[in-house]
Amino acid sequence: MLLVGLGNPGPQYRHTRHNVGFAALDRLALQFGLDFIPHKKFPPYESVSGFITGIPAILLKPLTYMNRSGDAVASVLNFYKIPLGKLLVVHDDLDLPLGSLKFAQGGGTGGHKGIRSIIGSIGSKEFPRLKIGIGRPFGAVPTDKYVLSPFLSEEAPVIDKILDVSIKGLVCFLEKGMEAAMNEFNGLKMETKYVTGL
């Protein structure tokens, strides 16, 4: 299994909305005692191989900036001969409200440059995704500035909680597959069960 978190490298981007994919994988690795290191074959990427609830998995963070994420994903997929059904990409989503997430099997780019890059590099849009909602900007804030801005102090507890939920979702995906993850975590059931009351 290959789990890919999307984000931008560098401390200036660490806590931004666009980096929740990195944040989710960092939290998953920490929970299972795994440490990211530069990939031996592909040094521009950070990865870790290990077992998550007994299931062998590779966690990958492309360090090529968002609009070249596909270079990393295609290289690792081809090197390890991983089928698309065993790839899952974790990324931020403007069309989902803050405090929500959604598993999706394929689809378009939704204007996300990282997803656009992956589709272009692997030649398919039919791969599983975990979308973490960041909401849309208020007022006249440009989208590019919004996604590269940090979460507000009042938003921090919400994103912290949903990142914890995302770890449960990723483990469910690894153990039970995409359909089970979608049934358990998508929609009102997920929001009511995990997020209401924050």
C-alpha positions as CSV (number, residue, x, y, z in Angstrom):
1,M,0.0,0.0,0.0
2,L,1.2,3.5,-0.8
3,L,-0.1,6.4,1.2
4,V,0.8,9.9,-0.2
5,G,0.4,13.1,1.7
6,L,0.4,16.3,-0.3
7,G,2.0,19.6,0.8
8,N,4.9,22.0,0.3
9,P,8.4,21.6,1.8
10,G,9.9,24.1,4.2
11,P,9.0,25.4,7.7
12,Q,7.1,28.4,6.3
13,Y,4.5,26.0,4.9
14,R,4.3,23.5,7.8
15,H,1.1,24.8,9.4
16,T,-0.7,26.0,6.4
17,R,-4.0,24.7,5.0
18,H,-2.4,23.3,1.9
19,N,-0.2,21.0,4.1
20,V,-2.8,19.0,5.9
21,G,-1.8,16.0,3.7
22,F,1.7,16.2,5.2
23,A,0.2,16.7,8.6
24,A,-2.0,13.6,8.4
25,L,0.9,11.4,7.4
26,D,3.2,12.9,10.1
27,R,0.6,12.0,12.7
28,L,0.1,8.5,11.3
29,A,3.8,7.8,11.3
30,L,4.2,9.2,14.9
31,Q,1.4,6.9,16.1
32,F,3.0,3.8,14.7
33,G,6.6,4.8,15.6
34,L,7.8,5.4,12.1
35,D,10.3,8.1,11.1
36,F,10.4,9.8,7.6
37,I,13.8,9.8,5.9
38,P,15.0,10.8,2.4
39,H,14.1,8.0,0.0
40,K,17.2,6.1,-1.0
41,K,16.2,5.8,-4.6
42,F,14.5,9.2,-4.9
43,P,16.2,11.7,-2.6
44,P,13.8,14.6,-3.3
45,Y,11.1,12.7,-1.5
46,E,10.7,11.7,2.1
47,S,9.3,8.3,2.9
48,V,9.0,5.5,5.4
49,S,8.2,1.9,5.1
50,G,6.7,0.0,7.9
51,F,3.7,-2.0,9.3
52,I,0.5,-0.3,10.3
53,T,-1.7,-2.7,12.3
54,G,0.3,-5.5,10.7
55,I,-0.1,-4.2,7.1
56,P,3.0,-3.3,5.1
57,A,2.8,0.3,3.8
58,I,4.9,3.0,2.3
59,L,4.2,6.6,3.5
60,L,5.4,9.2,1.0
61,K,5.7,13.0,1.2
62,P,6.8,14.6,-2.1
63,L,9.2,17.5,-1.5
64,T,9.0,18.8,-5.0
65,Y,6.3,21.5,-4.2
66,M,2.7,20.9,-4.8
67,N,2.5,21.3,-8.6
68,R,5.1,18.6,-9.2
69,S,3.7,16.0,-6.8
70,G,3.1,13.7,-9.7
71,D,6.8,13.2,-10.3
72,A,7.2,11.6,-6.9
73,V,4.0,9.5,-7.0
74,A,4.7,8.1,-10.5
75,S,8.4,7.3,-9.6
76,V,7.5,5.3,-6.5
77,L,4.5,3.6,-8.1
78,N,6.6,2.4,-11.0
79,F,9.6,1.4,-8.9
80,Y,7.6,-0.7,-6.5
81,K,5.0,-1.8,-9.1
82,I,2.1,-0.7,-7.0
83,P,-1.3,-0.9,-8.6
84,L,-3.5,2.2,-8.5
85,G,-6.0,0.5,-6.2
86,K,-3.3,0.4,-3.5
87,L,-2.5,4.1,-3.7
88,L,-4.3,6.6,-1.5
89,V,-3.6,10.4,-1.8
90,V,-4.3,12.6,1.2
91,H,-4.9,16.3,0.4
92,D,-6.8,19.5,1.4
93,D,-10.1,20.3,-0.2
94,L,-11.7,23.7,-0.5
95,D,-15.1,22.4,-1.3
96,L,-15.4,20.5,2.1
97,P,-16.1,22.6,5.2
98,L,-13.4,22.7,7.9
99,G,-13.9,19.8,10.3
100,S,-14.9,17.3,7.7
101,L,-13.3,14.7,5.5
102,K,-14.3,12.5,2.6
103,F,-12.9,9.3,1.0
104,A,-13.3,9.4,-2.8
105,Q,-12.6,6.8,-5.5
106,G,-11.2,8.8,-8.4
107,G,-12.7,12.1,-9.8
108,G,-11.4,15.3,-11.2
109,T,-8.8,17.8,-9.8
110,G,-11.2,20.1,-8.0
111,G,-8.7,22.8,-8.9
112,H,-6.0,21.2,-6.8
113,K,-2.6,21.5,-8.5
114,G,-1.1,18.5,-6.6
115,I,-3.9,16.2,-7.8
116,R,-3.7,17.7,-11.3
117,S,0.1,16.8,-11.3
118,I,-0.6,13.3,-10.2
119,I,-3.2,12.7,-12.8
120,G,-0.9,14.0,-15.5
121,S,2.1,11.9,-14.3
122,I,0.3,8.6,-13.8
123,G,-2.1,9.0,-16.7
124,S,-5.2,8.2,-14.7
125,K,-7.6,9.9,-12.3
126,E,-8.9,6.6,-10.9
127,F,-7.1,6.4,-7.6
128,P,-8.4,6.6,-4.0
129,R,-8.2,9.9,-2.1
130,L,-8.8,11.2,1.4
131,K,-9.9,14.8,1.2
132,I,-9.6,16.9,4.3
133,G,-11.8,20.0,4.3
134,I,-10.3,23.4,4.8
135,G,-13.3,25.4,3.6
136,R,-13.3,28.4,1.3
137,P,-11.9,31.9,2.0
138,F,-14.1,34.6,3.3
139,G,-14.5,37.9,1.5
140,A,-12.1,38.8,-1.2
141,V,-9.1,36.7,0.0
142,P,-7.5,35.1,-3.1
143,T,-7.6,31.3,-3.1
144,D,-3.9,30.9,-3.6
145,K,-3.2,33.1,-0.5
146,Y,-5.8,31.4,1.5
147,V,-4.5,27.8,1.0
148,L,-1.0,29.0,1.9
149,S,-2.1,30.7,5.1
150,P,-2.0,29.1,8.5
151,F,-5.1,28.1,10.4
152,L,-6.6,30.7,12.7
153,S,-6.3,30.1,16.4
154,E,-10.0,29.3,16.7
155,E,-9.7,26.8,13.8
156,A,-6.7,24.9,15.4
157,P,-8.8,22.6,17.7
158,V,-11.0,21.7,14.8
159,I,-8.2,20.7,12.4
160,D,-6.4,18.9,15.2
161,K,-9.5,16.8,15.8
162,I,-10.1,16.0,12.1
163,L,-6.5,15.0,11.7
164,D,-7.1,12.5,14.5
165,V,-10.2,11.3,12.7
166,S,-8.1,11.0,9.5
167,I,-5.8,8.5,11.2
168,K,-8.7,6.3,12.1
169,G,-9.8,6.6,8.5
170,L,-6.4,5.7,7.0
171,V,-6.2,2.6,9.3
172,C,-9.7,1.6,8.2
173,F,-8.7,2.0,4.6
174,L,-5.6,-0.2,5.1
175,E,-7.5,-2.9,7.1
176,K,-10.8,-3.0,5.3
177,G,-10.5,-1.2,2.0
178,M,-12.0,1.8,0.3
179,E,-15.7,0.9,0.5
180,A,-15.5,0.4,4.3
181,A,-13.7,3.7,4.7
182,M,-16.3,5.5,2.7
183,N,-19.2,4.0,4.6
184,E,-17.6,4.7,8.0
185,F,-16.2,8.2,7.5
186,N,-18.1,10.0,4.7
187,G,-21.0,12.4,5.1
188,L,-23.3,13.2,8.0
189,K,-22.5,10.0,9.9
190,M,-18.8,11.0,10.1
191,E,-19.6,14.6,11.0
192,T,-22.1,13.7,13.7
193,K,-20.1,10.9,15.2
194,Y,-16.7,12.6,15.4
195,V,-16.9,16.3,14.9
196,T,-20.1,17.8,16.3
197,G,-19.5,19.5,19.6
198,L,-16.0,20.9,18.8
